[in-house]
Amino acid sequence: MTFFRSTSSMMWIGREKERKILELCKNHIATVVKVVAEMHQTFHEFGKLNQKKVEENFKKVFEYEKEADEIKRSILEELSKGLFHPINREEIIRLILTADDIAAHAKAASRKLILISPKKVNERLREVLKVFADNLLKIAEEVNNAFQTLTENPQQAVQASNKVENLEEKIDDFRVETVIPEFLVWCEESKTISLCLILKEIIDGMENLADKCEDVADVIRDIAISYA
């Protein structure tokens, strides 16, 4: 296994601790993906007009986000114990804090969705939001794939990170070309400013989630290229 190395000695510092933290990082990102997966399911239940299921799924989003946060704290606690080269520590912190933002945006979007009755949103926009959520799950899973392959196959991690970047561009195009136009039509028809504002925040949060996935992929790619 090759991974973090000191820029001065080109050797690992605290191998056992690094392995432990890397496993925690893998668990953290995998749990973040679970948050996104439950958010994804929340939007699908919204599309089915199932308000009760929307609320139930948000509880799962909340639980997984809390679990991811606990793993993040464990990683930070391990890092605070020393035995780590400062550069390695900085990279791991960048990685987990940015990944944590993915979970935060997924949780925020799901929380706001329960404030809107599905019946108040037309079928076309509900379907568009489902596709948006599908794309977000896909990009989050690709981020997870990039990290899971990082220690064993840095080149594959770079390729997966590049795929994340391409997915983010497609998601942004979908938002601009499809989501926003449908949203504006719905706002014009609904004439309910409060609901329009909430849904706009949801859409913005979903786009921010995709952006954070790209940011995590950038960190993974930097590590793979510099420390392979």
URRA-V170629 format. One record per helix or strand of 2 or more residues. SS is the DSSP state (~ for helix, > for strand). FROM is the first residue (numbers start at 1). TO is the last residue. If there is no record, write none. Layout:
# URRA-V170629
SS,FROM,TO + SS,FROM,TO
This chain:
# URRA-V170629
~,15,47 + ~,51,79 + ~,86,113 + ~,118,120 + ~,123,148 + ~,154,190 + ~,193,227
